[in-house]
Amino acid sequence: MTNIQFYLIETDNTSEQFNYALQLALQHLARGKHLHIHTASARDTAQMQQLFVDKLSHGSDRLSIDHSGELANERDVLLNLSTEVPHFFSSFDSTLEVICTGSSAKDTGRERYRYYKSRGYPLIHCDVPAQLAL
């Protein structure tokens, strides 16, 4: 069963959300995991790809970033940056949700939390101080 981890960032700034998502992604790639980042739009996909340009010297073959639901063959970790539960989340070992608590995204994050909880998925909740998301 897929493990679900919620990371709540004390901010309403989307760039801080993306920067923290970058940190999480790099940690999982350093551990040899295959990672898929699901974004809400083509613009968000391009923004995440740009963040990786200078940061990723190796491991890019284990990373995919997309908003349309296209998936790589290897599926260890899903990092969800969209406002919906991706229909394919259960095909991953872990799903990471990064949510800004100072915005309307908090409400959609709560909806996703209830969705996962009502279906019995194991949930982990982590509060992230804003200074760690820079």
N, C-alpha and C positions, 0 to 999 in steps of 0.2 A: 504494500500500500504506500502511496506517495506521502512523504512527510511535507508538511506545509509550515513555512517559517515567515512570520510577519515582522518586518523591520519598520518601526514607526519613528519618523524623523520629525523633530520639533521645529518645523518650518513650513512656509507656504511657497517656497522657492523651488520650482521644478529643476533648475540647474543643480541645486544641492541634492535633490533626489537622484538625478542622473550621475552626479559625481560619486555619491555613496554606492549606487548600483555598479559603477565602474570598479570601485574598491572591492565589492563582493565578488564581482566577476573575476577580477585578477586573482583573488585568493583561491577561487575554485579552479581556475585554469592552472595555477601553480601547483595544485594538488593532482593535476593530470585528469581532471574531469572534463567531459564534453558538456558545453554550456550553450543553451539557446536563450537569447534575450528576445522576449515578445513585447513589442511596443504598440502604441495606440494608432500611429499614423506613419506615413512615409517620411514626414518631417522629423518625427521622433527617431525613426530608424537612422536617418542621415545624421542626426545629432549624436546618437550613440556611436555610430561608426566613426565619426570625427574624433570623439573622445579616445577611441582606441588607436588612432593613427600613430600617435607618439608613444603610447604606453606599451604596446604589444610587440615585442621583438621575436617571440616564439610562442607557439600554442594557438596561432590563428587558425590552424586546421581543425581545432577542437571548438571553435566559436562560430555561431551563426546569430545574426540579428535580423529580425523581420517583423512586419506588422500584419502580414496576410495569412499567417498560419502555415507557411511553408516550413517544414521541419527537416533537420539533418537526420541521418540514420542513427547515429549514436545519441542517446538521450539520458544523460545523467542528471543534469540540473536545468530547470526552467527558471529564468528570472523574469517575472511578469511586471511590466511597466505600463500595461494597459489598465483601463478602468473596469474590465470585465474578466470573468473567469474564462480562460482559454479552454475550448472544448477538448483539447488534447493534453491537458495538464497531467492526467493520471497515467500517461505513458512515460513519465519521468520518475526517477527515484525521489527527487526533491523539487519542490516549487518554492521560490522565494518571492515574497511580495514586499515591495518597498513603497511606503505610503507616507506622504506629507500630512502631518496632523493639523497644520494650520490652514487647510484649504478644504474645498468641497470634496476633494479626493478622499478625505477621511470618511465621509458617508458611504462612498462606493466601496471603500476598503472594509468598512463594517459589514456591508452586504456580502462581500466575498467571504469574509470571516464566517458569517452565519451559514453561507452556502456550504463551505467545507465542513464546518462543525456539524451541521444537520446530517451530513453523509458519513460521519464517523471518522474523518481523516484526523491523524494526529497533528496537533497545532502547537507551535512554539511562538511566543510573543517576545520581542526584544525592543525596548525603548532605546533610541539612539539620540544622544544629545546633539544639537545642531552643530556644535564645533567639530564633531567627529565626521560630519557629512561634508565638510568643505573640500 
